[in-house]
């Protein structure tokens, strides 16, 4: 009787072991996996972007899933140098599921005691993307400088002593200081649409060469020259920037952008001269000048790159380099017109805000 009971007990133990083995095999076969569809993607040690980045995953990389937590996946990372595997968090909208929901692999360091079934993933909307920790709005404020645009010139005919005189003004546009402001909105994980406003001011120097009629003798013009005449110039640029944003390191990303530009130029031109002359009037000198402000709007394009370092979750610093170019035609000091180039190499740096 005792032998029969022992035999029955051993048979029950064997059946239980077989059932447990089958269950374990099924659990392993049904382990959930996700694949990175937008890379590079940051993996954090906590389900928030303010935590430490423990891995930058490449596009196409596969992870075993431990758990779904709202808009995050808790995944198993590849073994480190010591062969230890740990868990990390990746935003759900950056990955796609490649397995069936089921019981996940146990034994990962720091894994929870129980793993509930994986809910069916759905395509995240804008709200869920924001909830996943990625900032949606971008603001940049700073200052910088713009390189010199191309020089331009103007020729003006004026009446004097019952004859016609003429002067030729050449304008050399130098470097200008500028204010730069940018606001953008994220439309996709790596796609940002932004508008940048750039205001620059400078003091171009003009060189004058004049042919001045003689007060007593016809057809005997006198030559006069002058340089260093300073005039004003102000330029307002509006840049539409289609931006591709790529994280390259923890808290550091690079943006490459380009698009159309609108330029509004206000330029002072020399509209008149005053002369200094004495008897016998064989020579003449330019004593002064008058200016008139001309303004015009033109179109062009821009392209550039920005590097941003986020010192805090919402605040950082950045440097931007942009090349913008356009051309327009200003009314001349008399009845003619002046062809003027606007824009140039625009470099700025300043504060970056993201929320």
Secondary structure, DSSP 8 states (H G I E B T S, - for coil): -HHHHHHHHHHHHHHHHHHHHHHHHHHHHT--EEEESSSSEEEESSSSTTS-EEEEE-TT-EEEEEEEETTEEEEE----TTS--BEEEEEGGGEEE-S---------BT--S------------HHHHHHTT---EEEEEEEEEE-----EEEEEEEEETTEEEEEEEEEE---EEEEEEEEEEEEETTEEEEEEEEEEEE--EEEEEEEE--SSSTT--EEEEEEEEE--EEEEEEEEEEEEEEEEETTEEEEEEEEEEEEEEEEEEEEEEEEE--TT-S--EEEEEEEEEEEEEEEEEEEEEEEEE-SSSSEEEEEEEEEEEEEEEEE-SSSSEEEEEEEEEEEEEEEEEE-
